[in-house]
Each structure stands twice: as C-alpha cells, then as structure tokens.
Amino acid sequence: MTATAEETHFQINGVSVEDTFAEAFPVTGTRLIITAESHRWAQTAADEFCGFATSVIACKVEAATERQLSAEETPDGRPGVSVLVFAFSRDDLAKAVADRVGQCVLTCPTTACYDGLPGGEKERTNSDRSRAQVLRRWKSNCKETR
C-alpha cells in the first residue's frame, strides 16, 4: 500500500513534520558561546571546533553552530557564535569540550569561550587555566537530556 502525501505530513504547533524514519538516543549536551573581535573570527573558531564532530561513533561528540550572536547577546559584548555539543556520556562530553576549546577555539585570534547554558557561569575559559580546571568546569555544567 502506498501512502498519500497527506498521510506522511502533519503539524505540531504549526510546524510541518514529514513522517519519516528518525533515531533518538538519550544524550548529554552543552552550549558554548564563542566570541571574538569579529563575527568572522568567532565563526572560524566555531567551524574548527565543529569540524570533526560529525558523529558520536568515531569522535565521541556531535557538534554544530546554533547561530550567530550579536554583541548584545554575549557575556563580553563582542560578536559571537553559539555552538551545541552532544555526547552519549557526561565524561566524553567534558573531555571533548575541554580538548576542542583548547585546541580549536583559544588558538584562534582574539577568541574567548563561555558557558552558554541559561544561568550558567559567564567566566572566561582562557589559556592560563589548566586543562584539569577546564575539564572540571565543563563536566559540572553538562546537562543530561532524555
């Protein structure tokens, strides 16, 4: 039996949904705010951070740019980008975030990185902090979703 177009589409809260296959897993996630002197540098740092984070299977996390942020939306009043990061475990997420912030964000000129979750600490993660301090901070701020 072949389904008609009407049978494969429906709406939830005014959003059209195509009824196709999708997988869902319990994950732990966090949101980062990356700022820089310009949107170009903030986006470059976000792109580097997300570059290898395409599947939790091979690289422990999935990550993507959520959106660009105006200076009024960032903790330090500079242009920014928000990034969402997800993993199967809090430990994998914390380690990957700490590694990627250190290797991909803070090595990009003029950048800073902040906790982007509502009510989160707005402390700068700068290169003077030890990797262990960064890891503890991100681990404590990771939120589990179901």
C-alpha positions in Angstrom: 0.0 0.0 0.0 1.4 3.4 -0.9 0.8 6.3 1.4 -0.5 9.6 0.1 1.2 12.9 0.7 -1.5 13.8 3.3 -0.6 10.7 5.3 3.1 11.4 5.5 2.8 15.1 6.7 1.3 16.5 9.8 1.7 19.6 12.0 2.8 20.1 15.6 2.4 23.6 17.0 2.2 25.0 13.5 5.4 23.2 12.3 5.1 20.8 9.3 6.5 17.4 10.0 7.3 14.8 7.4 6.6 11.4 8.9 9.9 9.6 8.1 12.4 7.5 9.9 14.4 9.1 12.7 16.5 7.8 15.6 16.7 9.2 19.0 19.1 8.4 21.9 19.5 9.8 25.4 22.4 12.2 25.3 24.2 14.8 27.4 24.6 18.2 25.9 26.0 21.7 26.5 26.0 25.0 24.7 29.1 27.2 24.3 29.3 30.9 23.4 32.5 31.7 21.4 33.3 35.4 21.0 35.9 37.3 19.1 36.8 40.7 17.8 34.7 40.0 14.7 32.0 37.5 13.6 34.5 36.2 11.1 36.9 35.1 13.9 34.2 33.8 16.1 32.7 31.7 13.2 36.2 30.5 12.3 36.7 29.2 15.8 33.3 27.6 15.8 33.9 25.9 12.5 37.2 24.5 13.8 35.5 23.3 17.0 32.7 21.5 15.0 34.9 20.3 12.1 35.4 16.7 13.2 32.3 16.5 15.5 30.0 14.8 13.0 29.3 11.5 14.8 29.5 10.3 18.4 30.5 6.9 16.9 34.0 8.0 15.8 34.7 11.3 17.5 32.8 11.0 20.8 30.6 14.1 20.2 28.3 15.7 17.7 28.5 19.5 17.4 27.1 22.3 15.3 26.8 26.0 15.2 23.4 27.0 16.6 23.5 30.6 15.4 25.5 33.9 15.3 25.1 36.2 18.3 25.1 40.0 18.4 27.4 41.8 20.8 24.4 42.4 23.0 23.8 38.7 23.4 27.3 37.7 24.6 29.0 37.9 28.0 31.8 40.2 26.9 29.9 42.4 24.5 31.7 41.2 21.4 30.2 39.3 18.3 29.8 35.6 18.9 28.6 32.2 17.8 26.7 29.7 19.9 27.6 26.0 19.5 25.7 23.0 20.6 27.6 19.8 21.6 26.2 16.4 22.4 27.6 13.0 23.6 26.5 9.7 25.0 28.2 10.4 28.3 29.0 13.3 30.5 32.7 12.2 30.7 33.0 12.0 26.9 31.3 15.4 26.5 33.5 17.1 29.2 36.7 15.7 27.7 35.8 16.6 24.1 34.8 20.1 25.0 37.9 20.8 27.1 40.1 19.4 24.3 38.4 21.2 21.5 38.2 24.6 23.3 41.9 24.4 24.0 42.9 23.2 20.5 40.4 24.9 18.3 38.9 28.0 20.0 41.5 29.5 22.1 44.2 29.1 19.4 42.1 31.3 17.1 43.0 35.1 17.3 41.0 37.2 19.8 38.6 34.4 20.9 37.1 33.7 24.3 34.7 30.9 25.2 31.8 30.9 27.7 29.2 28.6 29.2 26.1 29.2 27.0 23.5 27.4 29.1 20.8 29.6 30.8 22.0 30.6 34.3 25.5 29.3 33.5 28.7 30.8 34.8 30.0 33.5 32.5 33.6 33.0 33.3 36.2 33.2 30.5 38.0 30.0 29.7 41.4 31.4 28.9 44.7 29.8 28.1 46.0 30.5 31.7 43.7 27.9 33.2 44.9 24.3 33.4 43.2 21.6 31.3 42.0 19.9 34.5 40.2 23.1 35.6 38.5 23.4 32.2 37.5 19.8 32.3 36.0 20.0 35.8 34.1 23.2 34.8 32.6 21.7 31.6 31.8 18.4 33.3 29.9 20.1 36.1 27.9 22.3 33.5 26.9 19.5 31.1 23.2 18.9 31.1 21.6 15.4 30.6 18.6 15.2 28.2 16.1 12.4 27.6 
